[in-house]
């Protein structure tokens, strides 16, 4: 069964947050970390995985991504802190 991930990347200074959806979290974060994705992540240097959620339903993942993108910054920070209080790079525990 396929899995889909909604994830948040942040810059080292925590000023920039990127929210995305993927079916291969490890590959996608690797692409962010190595500058393989042009646009927001390259411009704002969002290379630290600080949050992710997993589902088997792609529509649920897309809906959740849109929901999170519409949240205020403070609410996103609370969500991250609940899962990852130190805002450490969760990718390091996956590889």
C-alpha positions in Angstrom: 0.0 0.0 0.0 1.4 3.4 -0.9 2.1 6.1 1.6 1.9 9.8 1.2 3.6 12.4 3.4 2.8 16.0 4.2 6.0 17.6 5.5 7.6 20.8 6.6 11.1 22.0 6.0 12.6 25.0 7.7 15.7 27.1 7.2 18.4 27.1 9.9 17.2 30.3 11.4 13.6 29.0 11.4 12.4 32.1 9.5 11.3 30.2 6.4 8.9 27.2 6.3 8.1 25.1 3.3 5.2 22.7 3.2 4.9 19.9 0.6 3.5 16.5 -0.1 5.3 13.4 -1.5 5.1 9.7 -1.8 8.8 9.2 -1.0 9.8 11.4 2.0 13.5 10.3 2.1 14.0 11.0 -1.6 12.2 14.3 -1.5 14.1 15.6 1.6 17.4 14.5 -0.1 16.4 16.6 -3.1 15.7 19.6 -0.8 19.0 19.2 1.0 21.1 19.0 -2.1 19.5 22.0 -3.9 17.9 19.8 -6.6 14.6 21.7 -6.3 14.5 25.2 -7.8 12.2 27.8 -6.3 11.3 28.5 -2.7 13.4 25.8 -1.0 16.6 26.9 -2.9 15.8 30.6 -2.4 15.1 30.3 1.4 17.5 27.4 2.1 14.9 25.2 3.7 16.9 22.1 4.3 15.8 20.8 7.7 12.9 18.4 8.0 11.0 19.4 11.1 7.6 17.8 10.7 5.8 15.1 8.7 2.5 13.2 8.7 1.7 10.0 6.8 -1.4 8.7 5.2 -2.4 6.0 2.7 -4.8 8.4 0.9 -3.4 10.8 -1.6 -6.4 13.1 -1.4 -6.1 13.3 2.4 -2.5 14.3 2.0 -3.3 17.0 -0.5 -6.1 18.3 1.6 -3.9 18.4 4.7 -1.1 20.2 2.8 -3.6 22.9 1.7 -4.9 23.2 5.2 -1.5 23.7 6.7 -0.5 26.2 4.1 -3.6 28.3 5.1 -2.7 28.2 8.8 -1.1 31.2 10.5 2.6 30.9 11.3 2.0 30.5 15.0 -0.2 27.5 14.6 2.3 25.8 12.3 5.0 26.4 15.0 2.8 24.8 17.7 2.2 21.8 15.4 6.0 21.4 14.8 6.8 21.8 18.5 4.3 19.2 19.5 6.0 16.6 17.3 9.5 17.9 17.4 10.1 20.2 20.4 13.8 20.8 19.5 13.0 21.4 15.8 15.8 18.9 15.1 16.3 17.6 11.6 14.1 14.4 11.5 15.7 13.3 8.3 18.9 12.4 10.2 16.9 9.7 12.1 15.6 8.2 8.8 18.9 7.6 7.0 
